Amino acid sequence: MKLYWCPGTRANRVVWMLEELDVEYETVYVDIFKPHRSAEFLAVSPMGKVPALHDGDVRMCDSAAICMYLADRYAPGLLAPAVDDPDRGPFLQWMIFAPGVIEPAVTEKFAGRAGDTRTNGWGDFGRMVRAWEKGLGDNPWILGDRFTAADVMLGATGVLFQRFKLFRDYPTLSDYISRCGRRDAFLRALAVDKAAPKSLRARVQALAMGAAASMVWARKPTYWLLDRLRRPGP
Ligand SMILES: N[C@@H](CCC(=O)N[C@@H](CS)C(=O)NCC(=O)O)C(=O)O
C-alpha cells in the first residue's frame, strides 16, 4: 500500500490511521511546495493534493474518505462501526465534521470574516465548538468509550488548530485533543513526519507556522510569506 504524503499536512491523519491499524505501508514523498506533480501521483489525486492512497486496485484521495476506507477495509467493527450498528450514523457524521465544519469555520475565523451562519453549512466557530463539545459530553471519545477513525479525523484537526490555541477556552475540547495527542499511534505518526526530508520552502513554512502559532502579531506577515511560498499545484 502506498501513501502519497508530505509532512506537516493533512496527510498526517492517514499516517496516524495506518499506525492505528498496524498495517504495512510505504510513504511516497510529494513536495507540495513545488508546482510539479508526477503523472503517477495525478492518477491517484486529480487535484494534485495529499494525502492520496494506492492500495491494490484502489486509488483514491481525500483524508476523510481514505480514513473511512481504511477503517472499513482493515478494522471493520473496530475503528469503524459496522453498517448495521446504531453508531454507524453518528460515526459518519463526525468523520465529515472535520473537513465539512471545523476546517471552514476555523478558516473563516482566521480570515476575520463573518458569514451568514444559517446558509453556511459550518455555521460559525462558536456553533461548531459547541456542537463538538456537546458531542463529546463526558466521554473520552466521540462515540463514547470506543476509539474510532472519527477520533483520528477530529483529533488530528484539533491538534493542528490547538497549536494556535484556538480551543484553550474550551476544557472539554482541550482535554480531548490532549488525549488524542498522547496515543501511541499518533506519536508514531508524528515521528514519521519528523523524519521526512524537508525542502527549504517546507522548513521556512514550518518556522513561519510556529511563529504564527505562538505570536498573534506574527500572523499577518506569516500569511503573506506563506502566500509567496505556496505555488499553485496543477
Ligand atoms: N480535502 C482534502 C484536502 C487536501 C489538501 O488540501 N492538501 C493540501 C495539504 S494539507 C495540499 O496537498 N496542498 C497542495 C496543493 O494544493 O497543491 C483532504 O482532506 O485530504
The ligand as a Tripos MOL2 file, in Angstrom:
@<TRIPOS>MOLECULE
LIG
   20    19     1     0     0
SMALL
NO_CHARGES

@<TRIPOS>ATOM
      1 N1         -9.9230   17.7000    1.4450 N.3       1 LIG1
      2 C1         -8.5550   17.2660    1.2550 C.3       1 LIG1
      3 C2         -7.6330   18.4760    1.2810 C.3       1 LIG1
      4 C3         -6.2170   18.0990    0.8410 C.3       1 LIG1
      5 C4         -5.2960   19.3110    0.8300 C.2       1 LIG1
      6 O1         -5.7190   20.4610    0.6720 O.2       1 LIG1
      7 N2         -3.9970   19.0430    0.9850 N.am      1 LIG1
      8 C5         -3.0040   20.0980    0.9550 C.3       1 LIG1
      9 C6         -2.0100   19.8840    2.0840 C.3       1 LIG1
     10 S1         -2.7870   19.9470    3.6850 S.3       1 LIG1
     11 C7         -2.2120   20.0310   -0.3620 C.2       1 LIG1
     12 O2         -1.9180   18.9730   -0.8650 O.2       1 LIG1
     13 N3         -1.8380   21.2020   -0.8940 N.am      1 LIG1
     14 C8         -1.0190   21.2910   -2.0740 C.3       1 LIG1
     15 C9         -1.7130   21.8770   -3.2580 C.2       1 LIG1
     16 O3         -2.8560   22.3330   -3.1450 O.co2     1 LIG1
     17 O4         -1.0890   21.9070   -4.3120 O.co2     1 LIG1
     18 C10        -8.1780   16.2600    2.3290 C.2       1 LIG1
     19 O5         -8.6960   16.3470    3.4420 O.co2     1 LIG1
     20 O6         -7.3680   15.3670    2.0450 O.co2     1 LIG1
@<TRIPOS>BOND
     1     1     2 1
     2     2     3 1
     3     2    18 1
     4     3     4 1
     5     4     5 1
     6     5     6 2
     7     5     7 1
     8     7     8 1
     9     8     9 1
    10     8    11 1
    11     9    10 1
    12    11    12 2
    13    11    13 1
    14    13    14 1
    15    14    15 1
    16    15    16 2
    17    15    17 1
    18    18    19 2
    19    18    20 1
@<TRIPOS>SUBSTRUCTURE
     1 LIG1         1 GROUP 0 **** ****
